[in-house]
Amino acid sequence: MNKSSIQDFLLLDHELIDEFMSCYRDARNEIQQSVVTLNQQADSASVNNLFRAIHSLKGNCRMVYLDPYVDSLHDLEEIISDLRDMHIEYDERLGDFIMAVTESVHDQLAFIVQNRRLPGEMLDRLNDWVDTVRKSSITDFPLNCLKAASELRGISQAEEETPLPQVLPILPDDLTLMLQWSQKLDALSIYRRGRLEQLVELARLLNEALNCPLDATQLQAAVYMHDIGMAFVPHSIFNKEGSLSREEQRMIQNHVEVGYHLLRRMEHWDEAATMVLHHHERWDGQGYPNRLQGQSIHIGGRLLSLVDTYCSITNERSDRSFRRSLLSAITEINSNRGNQFDPELVDVFNEVVRTHLLKR
């Protein structure tokens, strides 16, 4: 991707970029479902669905000036075309390769949106491996699919009889690492995909509406890390019908301390750590973990509490099959003004919703 094309993409309206990323995730989910079906039983309908989804990804990337990704997706599309025409046979290694490519492209696009710069060697690696698989002989094709999927996921696949020297992965910067952790948490399907982007945007808009009392980078880190401790809570608790036991409640509440401790062990993130620790405190003092009240709750914690509640209500969860509307979320937040939430912050939040969300 040349410099001008990255600028063309980043100069697009934020809502258009968000819509593009949402469409990409939808197509990726369709690809994943097709691969799962093909792994169980190869059929022409799933192959056709796979082809259409990849074709859609390619077209959307071209539309928003991401031409270098078009090349890799076009090669992937040609591979699926060969599969459809029965020039190659399907096996799970091909499915794994297809998913690795679409996941790699998604991760690179998220990196571009987040850091406003190119992802370095990641794009070259992607293009090289897709090109290698595309040009493989029938004999080499399955093994190259396996190698490509492993490389694109950053896994060193060494043959047992000829072990390769250990290669240490490149350590990302703190914020990129937090983003990766948060994306992995989203992938656990506690909430539907896209919730993270919604949280980041809404927290940013509310901070700006308050005249930026919070450092934007510290707030961003807190958004990424506020629920990271949920990764350690068994899914059976989320899916449990009826009341939770005291021990189960304690396990859920402990997630704020997990995020706090992780951030405190990383240099320069103390303010973000405090926001995470406070984001389940309540204005009336009935929250956790320390039953703080009113202004003694960090403003970042109060802000996170609002946006987290809004996004939790309007996003699907594993324990309900639908998501509630924007207005029902606002109604619930306003009904808790002055007990769960900072009343002045709720007023500003209402204005942010009217100004930025209702117009969509």
Buried (B, 14 or more C-beta within 10 A) or exposed (E): BEEEBBEBBBEBEEEEBBBBBBBBBBBBBBBBBBBEBBBEEBEEEBBEBBBBBBBBBBEBBBEBBBBBBBBBBBBBBEBBBEBBEEEBEBBEBBBBBBBBBBBBBBBBBBBBBBEEEBBEEBBEBBBBBBBBBBEBEEEEBBEBBBBBBBBBBEEEEEEEEEEEEEEEEEEEEBBBEBBBBBBEBBEEEBBBBBBBBBBBBBBBBBBEBBEEEBBEBBBBBBBBBBBBBBBEBEEEBBEEEEEEEEEBEEBBBBBBBBBBEBBBEBEEBEBBBBBBBBBBBBBBBEBBBBEBBEEEBBBBBBBBBBBBBBBBBBBBBEEEEEBBEBEEBBEBBBEBBEEBBBEEBBEBBBEBBEEBBEEE
